[in-house]
Amino acid sequence: MDDRRAFLALVTALVPASLLTLEAQAPSAAPAAVPPRELARHTLTGPLADFDALLIELRPPVGEGREHRHNGPVQGYVLEGKVRFGVNHEPARIYGVGETFFEETGALHSTFGSVDGAPARVLVFMVVPKATNGAAATA
């Protein structure tokens, strides 16, 4: 529970409260994929001087997503809807509003998408190498 409180405290320090309010959306049959939206980027200092703290809003489409890796840790918080999340081909879990998920640096992000055709909105906090978006290079 302390980890969740620390995450929420960090998020509220980085994002204006107006961004955390739910937006009214007209229901649609198949929500289209929306690109990630960078909300904040802050340069870290000291032993983490080669990294940025990155805050992103995601609106994942329905489905499983595509496999990929991140070159930094990922902490997610579901603002709206439900998302399916899984790493390293382990069984996926469904997270609803107010729940958090975590992905270790370099883990294979094997499943990510909204559930039941309903729109979802996720706030993601990442620590990434400076000037990158957190996506690890693919071989």
Buried (B, 14 or more C-beta within 10 A) or exposed (E): EEEEEEBBEBBEEBBEEEBBEEEEEEEEEEBEEEEBEEBBBEEBEEEEEEBBBBBBBBBBBBEEBEEEBBBBBBBBBBBBBBBBBBBEEEEBEEBEEEBBBEBEBEBBBBBBBBBEEEBBBBBBBBBBEEEBBBEBEEE
